[in-house]
Amino acid sequence: MKAALLFALILGAAAPALAQDAGQPPLQAQPANRFAATIAPAERFEIKGMLVERHGNGPRPLILIPGLATGGWVWQETVRELANGHTVYVVTLPGFDGRPAVEGAPFENAKAALAELISSRRLAKPVLVGHSIGATLSIALAEDLPDALGGVVALDGLPVFPRTEDMPPAQRAAMAGMVRQQMAAAAGPAFAAQQRQYMRTIGLVDMGKADDVAQLTSRSDPLAVAEYAGAVMALDLRPGLPKIRVPMLVLAPSYGPDAATMGMSGGEKVAYYRELMTGTSKLDVKLIDNARHFAMLDQPRAVNDALRQFLNNL
């Protein structure tokens, strides 16, 4: 499987090879964006530059963490599905969705903000639900806070960048620096075109949804997106996986034409994700069929059914 394609699948950003696409017209503003009108939260506040929106008031707290360049709007269908029986906290990381970036190491800052959300609100055994980089953050928190969580759901996000698992740390760090530099070079219309190209080829199956999502992800700070991407690509969280004590569900989306191109069937992808999660004691990996990276938008019913089943079994 090509590393550039895997990078897009895991991080949810345009791969360096897709950074410029002269054949695509500039992203145009659309009069109606199906994802722009979000559900009004019961409460909105900030922690370390991270926006937090609370929905519902149920006994079990959930924390929904979007992926690279996306905002809380990406989880709207899940909020509608689960807010009646849960207290749902939806976050938007600094630098994403029009929010200002903050100084310092982005991944560590985001992890600290999420930990503070849990402690400051005295959340009892919250379940983390993360997409892409949000999934990687959830895995990292489960390693750091093994007794504080109730469970983890990782949607197309892993503890290490695929096909780099055998790289020595120095080589992985060099690759991360190169990706960071290449991604940071796109700004303005080039960044918007990059987002559109990615969403149409890797992000979503439905082209209308792809364009709507790209319009919103283009509001993110390109430099912040590059910094987060580089930080995650340099990580290898696998040594800490045995520390995770809570049940964990990994959702692996698969789309037939993409699977044929990559030479990896849905079943093989599930097996590969399971292999990269070796050491996790309470692990389940499930396939979300006919979906690309944004499976919660391509197949919201399948994703939400898997979430509900996981929560019911805790």
N, C-alpha and C positions, 0 to 999 in steps of 0.2 A: 504494500500500500504506500502511495506516495506521501512523503512527509508533509509537503505543503497542503495537501488535501486533508490529512489528519489534523494538522494544525488548525485548519478552519473548523473541522468537525468538533474539536475539543474546546477551542477557545471562543468560537463564535465571532471571529473577526475575519476580514479578508486576508487570505494568505498573501505573502509577499509577491507571489507570481501573479496575483490578481490585482495588485495595487493600482495599475493603470490599465484602462481599457478604452482605447480610442474609439472603438466601435459603438460604445454606449453613449446616448445623449445625456446631457446633464439632468440630474434629478429635478423634476419640476414639482412645485407645490401642488397638492391635490385639495380640492374643496372639502372632501369628506374622508377622514381617516378613521377606519373602524376601530383602531386601537387607541386613539387620542382621547376619547371621552371616557375617563376612568370613573370608577365607583367612588363616591364621596366617603372618605374615612370617618370614623368616629373620633379620631384623634390624629394629629400630625405633629412631629417634633424631630429634632436633630440630635445626633450623637457623633461627635468628632467629624462633622461634615457629612455624615451619612443621614439621609432622609429616612424617617420611619413613619409609616402610616398604619394605624391600627383599625381592624375591622372585626366586628362581632365581639362576643363576651362569653365564650364557652369555657369549659373547664380545662381543656388541653390547649396549651399555646403552640402555635406553629410560627416559624420564621421562614418567609419565602425570600430567596436571594436570587436576583436576576444575574444573567451572564454579562459578558463583555459588551459595553456600549449601550446596554438596555436599561430601562427603568422599570418601576413597579407595574406599569401597564401590561407587561408581558404575562403577568400572573392573574389577569382579571377573571378569566373563566374559572380558575382554581379558587379565587376568592368567592365568587358567586356560589360555587359548589360547597365550600367548606366553612364559610363564615357563620352559618347558622348554628353549628355545633362546636365551634372552636374560637379561640381568640387568635386572630391571624395578624401577624406583623409583617408587612411588606416593606422591604428596604430598597433604596437606590444608592449605590456607592458614589462617593465623591468623583467628579469628573465625568460622570455619565448622565445622559438625558438632560443636558443643559445645566447641570449642577457644577459649581466650581470645584476644581481639584484642590487637594491639600498637599502641603509639603511632606516629604519623607517617603519611606518605602511603602508603596500603595497596598501591597498584599498584607503586610504586617499591620498597617494602619486599619485596613478593613477588618482584619481578624480581631484587633483590639476593640474596635467599635462594636462588633457583634458580641464579643464577650461582655462589654459594658452594658449592652442592651439586656442581656440575660441577667446580669447581677443587679443592675439598677432597678429593674422592674421585678426582681425576685421571681423570675419565671421558673416554675417547677417542672423540670424535665421537658423542656421544649423540644419539638421535633424540627430539625432543620431540613428544608427542601431547597436545594440549590440547582441551578442550571449552569452548565459550562464552568466558567470561573467561579460562579456561586457554588457549584458542586465541589470544586477543589477546596474552596474556603470551608465548606461544611465538613469535609474529610479532615482538614487541618484542625478545626475546632474539636472534632470528636477525638482526635489524638491528644489535644492539649487539655480538654475538659472531659475526661472519660466518665466522671460521676455526675456531671451536671446536665447531661442531655437525656432525652427519651428515645431518640431514634434519628436516623439520617436517611434522606432520599437524595440520590445524586442522578440528575438527568444529563446524560452525555457529558460528564466531567469525571476525571480520573486523578489518581495521585501522582502520575507522571505522564509526560507527553509521549504518546504512542510512538513506537519505533526508535525512541531514544533510551529505552530502559536499559540497554547494555552499554550506553555511552559513559565514559569516565566523566566526573563532575566538571573538569576543566573544558572538555569539549562541549558539554551541554551548556555551560555558561557562555562560551563563545558563540554558539548558535543563538542563544537567547539575546545576546547583544546585537547580533546581526539583524535578527527579526525586529528588535526594538528600533534600530536605526532605520530600517527600510519602511516600517509602518509609520514612523514619525514624519517621514518625508511627505506624506499625503495630508493636505489641508484644504479647506474650502471646497470648491467644486470637485476637486480630485478625491477628497475624502468621501463626499456624497456619492460620487460615481463608484468608488470602491465598495461602499456599503451596498449599493444597489446590485452590483455585479455579484457580490458574495451572496446576498439574500436570494437571488434568482438561480444560483447554481449550487449552493451548499445549504443555505439557511432554511428554505421552505419549498414545499412542492407546489403550492398555489401561487401563481405569479402576482395576482392582485394583492394577496397578503404580503408577499415578498416586498412589493413596492411600498406598501403602507408601513411595514416595519423599517425598511431602509430610510424612509422619510424621517422617522423618529430617532433611529440610532445615529443619524447624521447630526443630531443636535449635541452629541457628545464631544468632548475635548479630544482631538486627535492625539495630542501628546500624552494625555492621561491614558487613553486606550493603548497606546504603544508601550507605556511604562507597565501597565497591568499585564499585558500580553508577555512582555519580556520577563517579568517577575515570575509568572506562572510557568513559563517554559523552562526556566532555570531550576524549578523545584523537582525534588524526588521525595515524596512523602511515604514511600513504601516501607522504609524501616520502622515507621511508627504505627503501621496498620495493626499489629497485634495489641496495641494499647486500646483500640476501640472495643468497648464492651457492650455497646447498644446495638440493637438490630439495624441493619443497613440494607437498603434497596437501591440497586443501580438500574436505571432504565436506559436501554440501548436502542435508539431509533435506527430503522433500516428502510431504505427506499430501493425498490427493485432495480431500476436503471443504474443508480449509483453503485449498488452492490455488484452488478455485472461489470461495471467499469473498473472497480477496485479489486475485483477478484476475491471478494469476501462476502459470503452469504450472511443472512441474518443470524443463523445459528452459529456460524464461525465468529461473528462479531461478539455475540454473547459469550462464547468460550474465551475469546481474547480479553474482553473486559474482566471476566472472572479471573483470568490468569494475572492480570495487572493488580487485582485486589487481593492476591494471595496473602494470607495472614489475618484477614478479617474473619473473626470467629462466627459472626451471625450474619451471613451474607446471602442475599438473593439477587439474581440478575435476571431481568425480564426484557423481552423484546417488545418494542413499540413499532408495529409494522406500518408500512406506507407513510413514513414520516422522515423528515430530515432533521437537522440539528434543533430547530425550534419545534420539537414534537408536541409541546403543550398548545401550540397554535395550529399545527397540521392535524393532530389527532387529540383534541382536548378531552373527548370522552374516554379514550383508552388511557390517557395519562391520569385523569382524575379518578377513574375506576381503580387503577393500580394504587394510587395514593390512598383512596378510601379503604381498600382492602388491607394495605399495610398498616394504617392507623387502627383499624378494627382488630388487628391481630397483636397489637402491642400489649 
